[in-house]
C-alpha cells in the first residue's frame, strides 16, 4: 500500500474509541479494546458505515481485470469452492497484486470475488483516522461478499474462504474469531491473512488517563487461519504477531503461521522500493518474486486442505 496502514496510522482508530468499548485492563494497566466493535464506538459513523456494497451479478474475464469489485469463475458450471479477496488500505488503485492472486486462484479451480470497499464509497485511501471505511464496516463487507458468493449457482456455498492483505488481512483475523464468525454465521471455512498489523500496545493519548492496547488477533479462533508475515516487515512486525499466534496454536486453536525473509507487500511489484517512516522507523517495500511464489504455494495448500 503506497501510503501503508502502519502503526502510526492505526492509532487514529484507537483514539476515537470511548470507555464504552473498553475491556479488561492488562498487566501494564493498559485497557484492551476491540477494533471491530460497533457498540458505543464513535469511530463508526453514518459516513464510514454507510450502505452495503453492491456486488456484480455477472462474472468478468480476469484478462481484462480493472481495479474494482469483480467476480471471476473457472471454466465450467461448478459448483466451485470460492474465495473473497480483501485489499489493503489503498484499495486496488496502487497495485493489481490482488488480481494476480485471483488469477492463481482461478487456475486452481476457485471462483473469486475481489472486493473494492473504497471506490464505491468515494474513499481514495483508508489509511488514516478518520477512516472513510471503518473496521467494523470492512468486516461486514467481507461477510456480505461471502453471502453473495453463496447465492451464485456456480459456487459451492459450503466451501468459501478469504484472502486478505494488510488491512484486509486484519479483517481476516477478525473474521476468523469466534465472536464475529458466529455473529455473521461462520461463512468462511479457511482464511489466509497476509502481512497484517496484529497488535499495538501501551498507547498514550491526551485526555485518556490510561494506556490503551488493541489487538486484531482474536482470543478464540473458529475458522482455520494461516497468517503469512515478513521478518523484515517494520510496518507490520512479525514479532508482534508470533507470540499471540503461538499461544493460540498451543491452546489447540486452528492457527498456522509462517514467516518469510521479506518486507511488507512482498507481492506488490508496483510498490517495489517505496520508502517511508513509521514511528521513527524506516520502512521499505521490496517485491520478491520468490517469496510471492512461495507464499502463494503455502496459501493455496492451506486453502485446499479446508476447501477442496
Secondary structure, 3 states (H helix, E strand, C coil): CCCCCCHHHHHHHHHCCCHHHEEEECCCCCEEECCCCCCCCCCCCCCCCCCCCCCCCCCCCHHHCCCCCEEECCCCCCCEEEEEEECCCCCCCCCCHHHHHHHHHHHCCCEEEEECCCHHHCCCCCCCCCCCCCHHHHHHHHHHHHHHHHCCCCEEEEEEEEEEECHHHHHHHHHHEHHHHHHCCCCEEEEEEECCCCEEEEECCCCCCCCEEEECCCCCECCCEEEEEECCCCCCCHHHHHHHHHHHHHCCCCEEEEEECCCECCCCHHHCCCEEEECCEEEEECCCHHHHHHHHHHHHHHHHHHHC
